[in-house]
Amino acid sequence: MITAVAAAVLLAGCGGSTDRGDEGSEAAEPVVLDVTIADGEVTPTNDRVEVSVGQEVVARVTSDAADELHVHGEPEATWAVEPGMEGEEFRYTPQIPGQIAIETHGLHATVATLVVTP
Ligand SMILES: [Cu+2]
């Protein structure tokens, strides 16, 4: 008779490394918002963009029509959009915390709301 004793030892590895990546402490990086107006429609609509006070927002606008983008903030800004624009850059730097709507006045839509944190 043969008696075999088998001992199995299970080592359960516990990976406990939590990689959090870098929290953007360099608030200087601009936030890019791509806006496209084509065939009577604007993209995006009702987007939400988080940004810090003093951090630049760059809207890159491509359009096949004349329109007007209006930044309902303090300071306020109006950007004239012309047909044929391809990635035209408009810049805005929020100065106070709060919510700022960017609208098209031609198509009567809210493109995005900037959520400005201190
Ligand atoms: Cu407006």
Backbone and ligand atoms as CSV (ligand in chain L), in Angstrom:
chain,resi,resn,atom,element,x,y,z
A,1,MET,N,N,0.827,-1.202,0.000
A,1,MET,CA,C,0.000,0.000,0.000
A,1,MET,C,C,0.850,1.236,0.000
A,2,ILE,N,N,0.463,2.165,-0.723
A,2,ILE,CA,C,1.206,3.429,-0.796
A,2,ILE,C,C,0.346,4.553,-0.265
A,3,THR,N,N,0.864,5.241,0.682
A,3,THR,CA,C,0.143,6.386,1.215
A,3,THR,C,C,0.798,7.660,0.738
A,4,ALA,N,N,0.045,8.380,0.070
A,4,ALA,CA,C,0.569,9.652,-0.440
A,4,ALA,C,C,-0.056,10.801,0.308
A,5,VAL,N,N,0.777,11.590,0.801
A,5,VAL,CA,C,0.291,12.787,1.499
A,5,VAL,C,C,0.627,14.005,0.667
A,6,ALA,N,N,-0.387,14.604,0.272
A,6,ALA,CA,C,-0.171,15.805,-0.538
A,6,ALA,C,C,-0.589,17.043,0.223
A,7,ALA,N,N,0.315,17.883,0.299
A,7,ALA,CA,C,0.007,19.154,0.970
A,7,ALA,C,C,0.010,20.274,-0.058
A,8,ALA,N,N,-1.057,20.887,-0.118
A,8,ALA,CA,C,-1.158,22.007,-1.063
A,8,ALA,C,C,-1.206,23.324,-0.310
A,9,VAL,N,N,-0.316,24.121,-0.665
A,9,VAL,CA,C,-0.278,25.456,-0.031
A,9,VAL,C,C,-0.641,26.497,-1.069
A,10,LEU,N,N,-1.685,27.155,-0.791
A,10,LEU,CA,C,-2.099,28.199,-1.710
A,10,LEU,C,C,-1.686,29.571,-1.186
A,11,LEU,N,N,-0.966,30.212,-2.030
A,11,LEU,CA,C,-0.575,31.569,-1.673
A,11,LEU,C,C,-1.427,32.548,-2.483
A,12,ALA,N,N,-2.273,33.171,-1.789
A,12,ALA,CA,C,-3.125,34.139,-2.469
A,12,ALA,C,C,-2.449,35.503,-2.492
A,13,GLY,N,N,-2.100,35.909,-3.670
A,13,GLY,CA,C,-1.456,37.211,-3.787
A,13,GLY,C,C,-2.461,38.333,-3.647
A,14,CYS,N,N,-2.067,39.321,-2.936
A,14,CYS,CA,C,-2.957,40.447,-2.720
A,14,CYS,C,C,-2.328,41.718,-3.267
A,15,GLY,N,N,-2.716,42.020,-4.453
A,15,GLY,CA,C,-2.146,43.220,-5.065
A,15,GLY,C,C,-2.778,44.486,-4.529
A,16,GLY,N,N,-2.057,45.156,-3.746
A,16,GLY,CA,C,-2.648,46.323,-3.087
A,16,GLY,C,C,-2.111,47.661,-3.568
A,17,SER,N,N,-1.611,47.681,-4.768
A,17,SER,CA,C,-1.074,48.946,-5.246
A,17,SER,C,C,-2.160,49.741,-5.966
A,18,THR,N,N,-2.458,50.864,-5.451
A,18,THR,CA,C,-3.474,51.708,-6.070
A,18,THR,C,C,-2.801,52.868,-6.797
A,19,ASP,N,N,-2.921,52.803,-8.092
A,19,ASP,CA,C,-2.278,53.853,-8.876
A,19,ASP,C,C,-3.274,54.980,-9.142
A,20,ARG,N,N,-3.002,56.096,-8.606
A,20,ARG,CA,C,-3.962,57.178,-8.722
A,20,ARG,C,C,-3.644,58.151,-9.866
A,21,GLY,N,N,-2.542,57.949,-10.522
A,21,GLY,CA,C,-2.178,58.886,-11.584
A,21,GLY,C,C,-1.886,60.263,-11.003
A,22,ASP,N,N,-1.582,61.194,-11.854
A,22,ASP,CA,C,-1.321,62.524,-11.306
A,22,ASP,C,C,-2.608,63.328,-11.245
A,23,GLU,N,N,-2.807,63.936,-10.148
A,23,GLU,CA,C,-3.889,64.881,-10.040
A,23,GLU,C,C,-3.366,66.166,-10.668
A,24,GLY,N,N,-4.150,66.722,-11.527
A,24,GLY,CA,C,-3.672,67.891,-12.271
A,24,GLY,C,C,-3.424,69.118,-11.420
A,25,SER,N,N,-2.293,69.151,-10.828
A,25,SER,CA,C,-1.994,70.308,-9.989
A,25,SER,C,C,-1.480,71.469,-10.830
A,26,GLU,N,N,-1.088,71.159,-12.061
A,26,GLU,CA,C,-0.671,72.233,-12.952
A,26,GLU,C,C,-1.883,72.713,-13.744
A,27,ALA,N,N,-2.635,73.615,-13.142
A,27,ALA,CA,C,-3.911,74.058,-13.707
A,27,ALA,C,C,-3.724,74.891,-14.966
A,28,ALA,N,N,-2.503,74.962,-15.433
A,28,ALA,CA,C,-2.232,75.830,-16.579
A,28,ALA,C,C,-2.630,75.195,-17.910
A,29,GLU,N,N,-2.723,73.876,-17.942
A,29,GLU,CA,C,-3.096,73.194,-19.184
A,29,GLU,C,C,-4.460,73.666,-19.676
A,30,PRO,N,N,-4.546,74.143,-20.898
A,30,PRO,CA,C,-5.844,74.580,-21.402
A,30,PRO,C,C,-6.797,73.400,-21.598
A,31,VAL,N,N,-8.063,73.685,-21.468
A,31,VAL,CA,C,-9.092,72.694,-21.742
A,31,VAL,C,C,-9.586,72.934,-23.160
A,32,VAL,N,N,-9.599,71.879,-23.972
A,32,VAL,CA,C,-9.997,72.036,-25.366
A,32,VAL,C,C,-11.431,71.547,-25.555
A,33,LEU,N,N,-12.205,72.354,-26.221
A,33,LEU,CA,C,-13.590,72.005,-26.531
A,33,LEU,C,C,-13.773,72.098,-28.041
A,34,ASP,N,N,-14.006,70.960,-28.681
A,34,ASP,CA,C,-14.220,70.952,-30.127
A,34,ASP,C,C,-15.696,71.186,-30.430
A,35,VAL,N,N,-15.962,72.160,-31.257
A,35,VAL,CA,C,-17.339,72.500,-31.613
A,35,VAL,C,C,-17.482,72.399,-33.127
A,36,THR,N,N,-18.499,71.680,-33.567
A,36,THR,CA,C,-18.747,71.558,-35.002
A,36,THR,C,C,-20.163,71.983,-35.312
A,37,ILE,N,N,-20.279,72.884,-36.264
A,37,ILE,CA,C,-21.588,73.294,-36.764
A,37,ILE,C,C,-21.649,72.823,-38.209
A,38,ALA,N,N,-22.617,71.933,-38.484
A,38,ALA,CA,C,-22.740,71.376,-39.831
A,38,ALA,C,C,-24.188,71.003,-40.102
A,39,ASP,N,N,-24.646,71.314,-41.269
A,39,ASP,CA,C,-26.009,70.963,-41.694
A,39,ASP,C,C,-27.066,71.400,-40.681
A,40,GLY,N,N,-26.879,72.564,-40.138
A,40,GLY,CA,C,-27.889,73.100,-39.218
A,40,GLY,C,C,-27.895,72.486,-37.841
A,41,GLU,N,N,-26.805,71.762,-37.516
A,41,GLU,CA,C,-26.734,71.190,-36.178
A,41,GLU,C,C,-25.386,71.477,-35.546
A,42,VAL,N,N,-25.410,71.595,-34.248
A,42,VAL,CA,C,-24.163,71.847,-33.540
A,42,VAL,C,C,-23.817,70.631,-32.681
A,43,THR,N,N,-22.536,70.333,-32.635
A,43,THR,CA,C,-22.030,69.244,-31.798
A,43,THR,C,C,-20.882,69.789,-30.961
A,44,PRO,N,N,-20.792,69.570,-29.694
A,44,PRO,CA,C,-21.794,68.865,-28.884
A,44,PRO,C,C,-22.941,69.808,-28.510
A,45,THR,N,N,-23.914,69.262,-27.804
A,45,THR,CA,C,-24.876,70.104,-27.113
A,45,THR,C,C,-24.911,69.659,-25.660
A,46,ASN,N,N,-25.134,70.637,-24.801
A,46,ASN,CA,C,-25.241,70.381,-23.357
A,46,ASN,C,C,-24.054,69.606,-22.789
A,47,ASP,N,N,-22.910,69.859,-23.346
A,47,ASP,CA,C,-21.713,69.233,-22.797
A,47,ASP,C,C,-21.377,69.921,-21.473
A,48,ARG,N,N,-20.582,69.240,-20.676
A,48,ARG,CA,C,-20.206,69.795,-19.386
A,48,ARG,C,C,-18.683,69.764,-19.318
A,49,VAL,N,N,-18.109,70.921,-19.076
A,49,VAL,CA,C,-16.657,71.033,-19.094
A,49,VAL,C,C,-16.186,71.589,-17.758
A,50,GLU,N,N,-15.345,70.826,-17.079
A,50,GLU,CA,C,-14.844,71.294,-15.794
A,50,GLU,C,C,-13.541,72.038,-15.987
A,51,VAL,N,N,-13.458,73.171,-15.342
A,51,VAL,CA,C,-12.313,74.039,-15.534
A,51,VAL,C,C,-12.091,74.809,-14.232
A,52,SER,N,N,-10.873,75.250,-14.019
A,52,SER,CA,C,-10.576,76.029,-12.817
A,52,SER,C,C,-10.494,77.504,-13.173
A,53,VAL,N,N,-10.721,78.335,-12.178
A,53,VAL,CA,C,-10.528,79.766,-12.371
A,53,VAL,C,C,-9.107,80.016,-12.883
A,54,GLY,N,N,-9.009,80.784,-13.932
A,54,GLY,CA,C,-7.694,81.113,-14.480
A,54,GLY,C,C,-7.181,80.111,-15.504
A,55,GLN,N,N,-7.899,79.026,-15.656
A,55,GLN,CA,C,-7.483,78.008,-16.633
A,55,GLN,C,C,-8.150,78.309,-17.972
A,56,GLU,N,N,-7.345,78.311,-19.009
A,56,GLU,CA,C,-7.859,78.714,-20.307
A,56,GLU,C,C,-8.708,77.620,-20.960
A,57,VAL,N,N,-9.783,78.046,-21.590
A,57,VAL,CA,C,-10.604,77.155,-22.398
A,57,VAL,C,C,-10.383,77.524,-23.855
A,58,VAL,N,N,-10.041,76.532,-24.658
A,58,VAL,CA,C,-9.848,76.767,-26.082
A,58,VAL,C,C,-10.962,76.057,-26.835
A,59,ALA,N,N,-11.823,76.830,-27.468
A,59,ALA,CA,C,-12.872,76.251,-28.299
A,59,ALA,C,C,-12.343,76.195,-29.719
A,60,ARG,N,N,-12.324,74.985,-30.305
A,60,ARG,CA,C,-11.883,74.825,-31.691
A,60,ARG,C,C,-13.118,74.626,-32.551
A,61,VAL,N,N,-13.383,75.628,-33.362
A,61,VAL,CA,C,-14.669,75.668,-34.060
A,61,VAL,C,C,-14.514,75.357,-35.539
A,62,THR,N,N,-15.333,74.406,-35.986
A,62,THR,CA,C,-15.447,74.080,-37.399
A,62,THR,C,C,-16.903,74.324,-37.790
A,63,SER,N,N,-17.111,75.061,-38.871
A,63,SER,CA,C,-18.490,75.417,-39.200
A,63,SER,C,C,-18.702,75.573,-40.699
A,64,ASP,N,N,-19.926,75.228,-41.118
A,64,ASP,CA,C,-20.292,75.455,-42.511
A,64,ASP,C,C,-21.301,76.606,-42.623
A,65,ALA,N,N,-21.470,77.329,-41.526
A,65,ALA,CA,C,-22.448,78.413,-41.538
A,65,ALA,C,C,-21.977,79.559,-40.655
A,66,ALA,N,N,-22.553,80.712,-40.909
A,66,ALA,CA,C,-22.297,81.845,-40.018
A,66,ALA,C,C,-23.121,81.645,-38.748
A,67,ASP,N,N,-22.522,81.941,-37.634
A,67,ASP,CA,C,-23.233,81.802,-36.361
A,67,ASP,C,C,-22.538,82.699,-35.355
A,68,GLU,N,N,-23.018,82.620,-34.154
A,68,GLU,CA,C,-22.390,83.398,-33.099
A,68,GLU,C,C,-22.370,82.535,-31.851
A,69,LEU,N,N,-21.203,82.389,-31.286
A,69,LEU,CA,C,-21.098,81.685,-30.011
A,69,LEU,C,C,-20.999,82.732,-28.916
A,70,HIS,N,N,-21.778,82.509,-27.894
A,70,HIS,CA,C,-21.874,83.487,-26.824
A,70,HIS,C,C,-21.479,82.825,-25.515
A,71,VAL,N,N,-20.529,83.405,-24.847
A,71,VAL,CA,C,-20.078,82.878,-23.559
A,71,VAL,C,C,-20.728,83.714,-22.464
A,72,HIS,N,N,-21.678,83.085,-21.752
A,72,HIS,CA,C,-22.477,83.810,-20.767
A,72,HIS,C,C,-21.782,83.899,-19.425
A,73,GLY,N,N,-20.623,84.454,-19.433
A,73,GLY,CA,C,-19.896,84.530,-18.171
A,73,GLY,C,C,-19.526,85.948,-17.828
A,74,GLU,N,N,-18.764,86.059,-16.814
A,74,GLU,CA,C,-18.204,87.343,-16.417
A,74,GLU,C,C,-16.693,87.176,-16.413
A,75,PRO,N,N,-15.940,87.673,-17.378
A,75,PRO,CA,C,-16.433,88.500,-18.483
A,75,PRO,C,C,-17.227,87.693,-19.518
A,76,GLU,N,N,-18.022,88.405,-20.263
A,76,GLU,CA,C,-18.816,87.839,-21.322
A,76,GLU,C,C,-17.961,87.836,-22.591
A,77,ALA,N,N,-18.284,86.914,-23.512
A,77,ALA,CA,C,-17.548,86.932,-24.779
A,77,ALA,C,C,-18.471,86.530,-25.911
A,78,THR,N,N,-18.243,87.098,-27.061
A,78,THR,CA,C,-19.003,86.737,-28.251
A,78,THR,C,C,-18.012,86.376,-29.345
A,79,TRP,N,N,-18.204,85.219,-29.924
A,79,TRP,CA,C,-17.294,84.756,-30.976
A,79,TRP,C,C,-18.056,84.673,-32.286
A,80,ALA,N,N,-17.565,85.372,-33.275
A,80,ALA,CA,C,-18.202,85.346,-34.591
A,80,ALA,C,C,-17.721,84.134,-35.370
A,81,VAL,N,N,-18.671,83.289,-35.721
A,81,VAL,CA,C,-18.361,82.075,-36.470
A,81,VAL,C,C,-18.693,82.308,-37.941
A,82,GLU,N,N,-17.792,81.909,-38.787
A,82,GLU,CA,C,-18.004,82.098,-40.218
A,82,GLU,C,C,-17.948,80.766,-40.950
A,83,PRO,N,N,-18.692,80.695,-42.051
A,83,PRO,CA,C,-18.658,79.453,-42.826
A,83,PRO,C,C,-17.251,79.189,-43.346
A,84,GLY,N,N,-16.852,77.940,-43.309
A,84,GLY,CA,C,-15.531,77.571,-43.795
A,84,GLY,C,C,-14.472,77.498,-42.706
A,85,MET,N,N,-14.857,77.866,-41.487
A,85,MET,CA,C,-13.888,77.759,-40.395
A,85,MET,C,C,-13.561,76.289,-40.138
A,86,GLU,N,N,-12.264,76.032,-39.947
A,86,GLU,CA,C,-11.862,74.668,-39.628
A,86,GLU,C,C,-10.918,74.693,-38.447
A,87,GLY,N,N,-11.440,74.385,-37.306
A,87,GLY,CA,C,-10.615,74.352,-36.105
A,87,GLY,C,C,-10.136,75.721,-35.659
A,88,GLU,N,N,-10.927,76.737,-36.002
A,88,GLU,CA,C,-10.605,78.095,-35.553
A,88,GLU,C,C,-10.627,78.137,-34.018
A,89,GLU,N,N,-9.602,78.756,-33.443
A,89,GLU,CA,C,-9.516,78.729,-31.981
A,89,GLU,C,C,-10.005,80.022,-31.353
A,90,PHE,N,N,-10.902,79.851,-30.394
A,90,PHE,CA,C,-11.357,80.975,-29.575
A,90,PHE,C,C,-10.979,80.654,-28.137
A,91,ARG,N,N,-10.500,81.661,-27.447
A,91,ARG,CA,C,-9.992,81.417,-26.093
A,91,ARG,C,C,-10.774,82.190,-25.044
A,92,TYR,N,N,-10.956,81.537,-23.935
A,92,TYR,CA,C,-11.687,82.178,-22.843
A,92,TYR,C,C,-11.086,81.706,-21.526
A,93,THR,N,N,-10.894,82.648,-20.629
A,93,THR,CA,C,-10.360,82.293,-19.317
A,93,THR,C,C,-11.348,82.734,-18.236
A,94,PRO,N,N,-11.998,81.774,-17.580
A,94,PRO,CA,C,-12.953,82.133,-16.535
A,94,PRO,C,C,-12.267,82.804,-15.349
A,95,GLN,N,N,-12.928,83.800,-14.813
A,95,GLN,CA,C,-12.346,84.588,-13.730
A,95,GLN,C,C,-12.980,84.330,-12.373
A,96,ILE,N,N,-14.208,83.828,-12.397
A,96,ILE,CA,C,-14.878,83.565,-11.118
A,96,ILE,C,C,-15.553,82.199,-11.171
A,97,PRO,N,N,-15.647,81.533,-9.996
A,97,PRO,CA,C,-16.285,80.217,-9.958
A,97,PRO,C,C,-17.766,80.319,-10.300
A,98,GLY,N,N,-18.290,79.248,-10.856
A,98,GLY,CA,C,-19.711,79.224,-11.196
A,98,GLY,C,C,-19.935,78.452,-12.471
A,99,GLN,N,N,-21.105,78.640,-13.056
A,99,GLN,CA,C,-21.415,77.930,-14.295
A,99,GLN,C,C,-21.607,78.922,-15.424
A,100,ILE,N,N,-20.985,78.625,-16.533
A,100,ILE,CA,C,-21.005,79.525,-17.676
A,100,ILE,C,C,-21.506,78.750,-18.886
A,101,ALA,N,N,-22.582,79.231,-19.478
A,101,ALA,CA,C,-23.121,78.570,-20.667
A,101,ALA,C,C,-22.469,79.149,-21.916
A,102,ILE,N,N,-22.133,78.248,-22.837
A,102,ILE,CA,C,-21.692,78.672,-24.172
A,102,ILE,C,C,-22.819,78.279,-25.132
A,103,GLU,N,N,-23.406,79.285,-25.758
A,103,GLU,CA,C,-24.561,79.040,-26.634
A,103,GLU,C,C,-24.242,79.411,-28.062
A,104,THR,N,N,-24.971,78.787,-28.994
A,104,THR,CA,C,-24.983,79.339,-30.341
A,104,THR,C,C,-26.226,80.201,-30.425
A,105,HIS,N,N,-26.068,81.383,-30.944
A,105,HIS,CA,C,-27.245,82.219,-31.107
A,105,HIS,C,C,-27.916,81.955,-32.439
A,106,GLY,N,N,-27.180,81.373,-33.365
A,106,GLY,CA,C,-27.786,81.040,-34.638
A,106,GLY,C,C,-28.706,79.828,-34.513
A,107,LEU,N,N,-28.209,78.789,-33.859
A,107,LEU,CA,C,-28.977,77.547,-33.759
A,107,LEU,C,C,-29.722,77.422,-32.431
A,108,HIS,N,N,-29.570,78.399,-31.571
A,108,HIS,CA,C,-30.282,78.415,-30.287
A,108,HIS,C,C,-30.084,77.121,-29.505
A,109,ALA,N,N,-28.857,76.808,-29.272
A,109,ALA,CA,C,-28.570,75.617,-28.487
A,109,ALA,C,C,-27.464,75.938,-27.490
A,110,THR,N,N,-27.476,75.217,-26.395
A,110,THR,CA,C,-26.362,75.315,-25.469
A,110,THR,C,C,-25.326,74.277,-25.884
A,111,VAL,N,N,-24.162,74.754,-26.219
A,111,VAL,CA,C,-23.088,73.863,-26.650
A,111,VAL,C,C,-22.493,73.161,-25.438
A,112,ALA,N,N,-22.146,73.967,-24.453
A,112,ALA,CA,C,-21.516,73.403,-23.267
A,112,ALA,C,C,-21.695,74.354,-22.097
A,113,THR,N,N,-21.631,73.778,-20.927
A,113,THR,CA,C,-21.615,74.586,-19.716
A,113,THR,C,C,-20.253,74.390,-19.056
A,114,LEU,N,N,-19.583,75.494,-18.835
A,114,LEU,CA,C,-18.321,75.434,-18.117
A,114,LEU,C,C,-18.649,75.424,-16.628
A,115,VAL,N,N,-18.135,74.431,-15.948
A,115,VAL,CA,C,-18.300,74.372,-14.504
A,115,VAL,C,C,-16.969,74.831,-13.916
A,116,VAL,N,N,-16.980,76.042,-13.408
A,116,VAL,CA,C,-15.731,76.682,-12.984
A,116,VAL,C,C,-15.547,76.530,-11.487
A,117,THR,N,N,-14.463,75.889,-11.129
A,117,THR,CA,C,-14.164,75.698,-9.708
A,117,THR,C,C,-13.025,76.627,-9.304
A,118,PRO,N,N,-12.987,77.000,-8.023
A,118,PRO,CA,C,-11.967,77.951,-7.559
A,118,PRO,C,C,-10.552,77.458,-7.807
L,1,CU,CU,CU,-26.275,84.215,-25.408
